[in-house]
Amino acid sequence: MSVKVGIIGCGGIANGKHMPSLSKVKEVELVAFCDLVVERAEEAKEKYGTDSAKVYTNYKEMLTDSDLDVVHVCTPNSSHSELTVAALEADCHVMCEKPMAKTSEEARAMIDAAKRTGKKLTIGYQNRFRTDSRYLHEICEDGELGDIYFGKAHAIRRRAVPTWGVFLDEEAQGGGPLIDIGTHALDLTLWTMNNYKPKFVVGKAYHELSQTENAANAWGPWDPAKFTVEDSAFGYIVMENGASIFLESSWALNSLDVKEAKTSLYGSKGGADMDNGLTINGENRGLLFEKQIELETGGVDFYDGATQSPELLEAHSWIQAILNDTEPVVKPEQALVVTEILEALYESSNTGKPVYIKGE
């Protein structure tokens, strides 16, 4: 059985992750490509599409004209909710690139649409599919770390501000590194802790480096006039059960301690960090131990092909969930909690006060 997939947004993330991965899944046919810049859609069709694939500049036309099973939304954050809801209502399953939406209200509209239509919805948190992430998730599920009462979500770059697209545009994206890379680290931390009940947050965003002229940067100097989002943001999250999480995110921090999309966990029986591969620490017979996990041996193979990239595993797992009518690995309700926390952290930074998150 083949699955007909359409892409909305044929820019960086579609070319960097979604289309190359989907093209390697044997059950997938990429049959529709939509982008406001027609040349981008045409290039995507030429490289990844079937012979009969079509190109569009209007997503509504694509959804009504094409016989699609699945849509991947790969556009700026501000349009995630609108496009996802429209695709679900067009009888398509949807994978939306992270973060789920700019606001929790928009994210809830996506979940409501999925429930109303009976279609599947997932969000592109591919870091869950890394070998270290899967191994850590499994040992947490087995209780090897005990009660996990503290976690750290790491998303720190030294000088790697994305200067292309709309990354620096607050209106289009809803924020900077917190909503861009902090979202991956937070998702990974919540998932491994299996804790999705936040109580309140305190956060602070900074614009300390954004106005620097001719700044040293991996992709060349940024334009201070266009840098309308934060360059760093930090937050403290307290969960309903008393556990807490420290979230650090920055595109340009003057730090040599650089780590991105990683988590550190601290439990009553042991701890874990991703600082140098994956290390588990604990106590045994009155003595302390450290255990370095060999990540190249493929011991945690939840999906076909232990050596496949996280992006390909994500695509394969998603398509199999559709074919087998099973739940996707990334559930939209989990992604909603990530958005709720990020939204609350920005609010806390703006007001200078703690923000309480109301549960369902």
JODABEL-V289730 format. One record per residue. PSI is psi in whole degrees, 0 to 359 (* if undefined). Layout:
((PSI) (PSI))
This chain:
((134) (152) (120) (122) (139) (145) (127) (111) (100) (39) (217) (309) (329) (317) (330) (333) (299) (305) (317) (322) (312) (326) (342) (356) (117) (332) (354) (138) (120) (107) (353) (137) (125) (132) (147) (332) (105) (328) (324) (318) (320) (320) (321) (317) (315) (323) (323) (346) (162) (170) (328) (10) (149) (158) (140) (155) (354) (117) (329) (321) (319) (317) (331) (333) (330) (147) (83) (148) (325) (143) (136) (123) (114) (49) (175) (155) (326) (339) (359) (311) (311) (312) (320) (313) (316) (319) (320) (317) (344) (14) (34) (143) (151) (131) (121) (134) (152) (160) (168) (314) (171) (324) (160) (329) (316) (321) (320) (325) (325) (316) (318) (319) (321) (318) (321) (324) (343) (16) (159) (146) (133) (166) (146) (70) (75) (344) (343) (339) (1) (153) (317) (321) (315) (320) (314) (318) (319) (317) (332) (318) (324) (356) (15) (333) (357) (213) (113) (108) (354) (139) (155) (131) (118) (127) (71) (123) (152) (297) (81) (67) (124) (120) (2) (172) (220) (22) (328) (4) (109) (323) (318) (327) (333) (357) (183) (237) (331) (312) (344) (298) (334) (329) (323) (314) (320) (316) (315) (320) (314) (320) (315) (325) (340) (52) (111) (32) (80) (148) (305) (163) (158) (129) (160) (125) (149) (146) (54) (331) (349) (333) (12) (128) (143) (44) (147) (130) (146) (326) (27) (164) (143) (163) (110) (328) (335) (354) (83) (1) (170) (154) (342) (152) (142) (147) (156) (125) (126) (128) (165) (328) (6) (347) (159) (159) (134) (125) (125) (132) (136) (142) (338) (75) (138) (74) (146) (353) (79) (127) (139) (140) (49) (161) (153) (135) (146) (114) (176) (340) (340) (179) (173) (146) (161) (25) (322) (77) (224) (121) (131) (135) (155) (200) (138) (121) (40) (4) (149) (150) (157) (135) (116) (126) (128) (107) (350) (356) (350) (36) (341) (89) (82) (339) (163) (128) (85) (337) (3) (156) (157) (323) (319) (321) (321) (311) (315) (314) (320) (313) (322) (325) (325) (312) (324) (1) (51) (169) (140) (158) (317) (107) (141) (329) (327) (317) (328) (319) (321) (313) (319) (317) (314) (316) (317) (324) (318) (319) (318) (320) (320) (326) (340) (20) (157) (149) (124) (140) (123) (128) (169) (*))
